[in-house]
């Protein structure tokens, strides 16, 4: 580890950092209840010397919170951002009944890991950024550039009527209008096991309704079989997925495809009148979401041979695009990538490599919407998030605190150097 890294490691207050995260997990913030966590964050941000801390509702009763640690004014501006909401906890208490993990917001430490809903997705990332700033203060390091912090709601999509990125839309609108300063680089604190995700997939969800005409089973010729048409559509979609996958491979996020996720239909001893199916399409950086959706619709409609059968297609998951979420990537040679990757590698050897996000989250609002480079990086393993196994390694979290503090010095510059 470098001299600065050793200085930061020596100054780290482990107990404070851990208490910060356990307190964050302790605030139930299932989507829609972000205010409960935002009040905690606003209090912690002010206590840790972040200035101009503000909150504002992006929807009634659902606030964002943001603030800035001002530097000397001679360095670059860095933004750490993450979402405050978590997925639900239904079944958690029953799953862990009688175990010390029974309370999803209890944040017990078991075998070197902190458990609880939101521990990985993504309260560890939020707390890593705040604890990193406190670490710089304890080490007596003053930054030249400004560091912004913004924590937004409505990222998760598990609750009815929510999950359309209303929080980040409100925040990026403030940046675009000039009400908030424009950062030079953004770190979104989704869990990556401290890899640096420089690219991410895009997606859209399509809900397809196929409608025919019902008829008594004894005279099927009087009906128009929606289930049979659905079979033809699914066969065409699977073939289309194979074609998509064969087209191209992105070195960080792999190949595109579509996945049929649900099928419902049929009638009671009758020709099925209606079938519905849903699918999700994975897009690669550079793919047009509009073109992909148009191509999909042509495949679906081309598979229905009976002109009396109707097909309706809806796209229920608009994010930074009306139909879904766009894919994103930044220049792999952007100097901040090397800075962040090296800072992480110094703090935790073997981590900090450039990878691609196998999920969709909100960096496209910056990368594609504002032309601001953004990456994902934080402690936590996405594979245990949204499950009863959600947890984060204490040592990975503390390494992240040191790494983020180191990165702040590299990107923003340090007074006196």
Buried (B, 14 or more C-beta within 10 A) or exposed (E): BEEBBEBBBEBBBEEBBBBBBBBBBBBBBBBBBBBEBBBBBBEBBEEBEBEEBBBEBBBEEBBBBBBBBBBBEEBBBBBBBBBBBBBBBEEBBEBBEEEEBBBBBBBBEEEEBBBBBBBBBBBBBBBBBBBBBBBBBBBEBBBBBBBBBBBBBBBBBBBEEBBBBBBBBBBBBBBEEEEBEBBBBBBBBBBBBBBBBBBBBBBBBBBBBBBBBBBEEEEEEEBBBBBBBBBBBBEBBBEBBEEBBEEEEBEBBBBBBBEBEEBEBBBEEBBBBBBBBBBBBBBBBEBBBEEBBEBBBEBBEEBBEBEEBBBEBEBEBBBBBEBBBBBBBBEEEBEBBBBBBBBBBBBBEEBBEBBBBBBBBBBBBBBBBBEBBBBBBBBBBBEBBBBBBBBBBBEBBBBBBBBBBBBBBBBBBBEEE
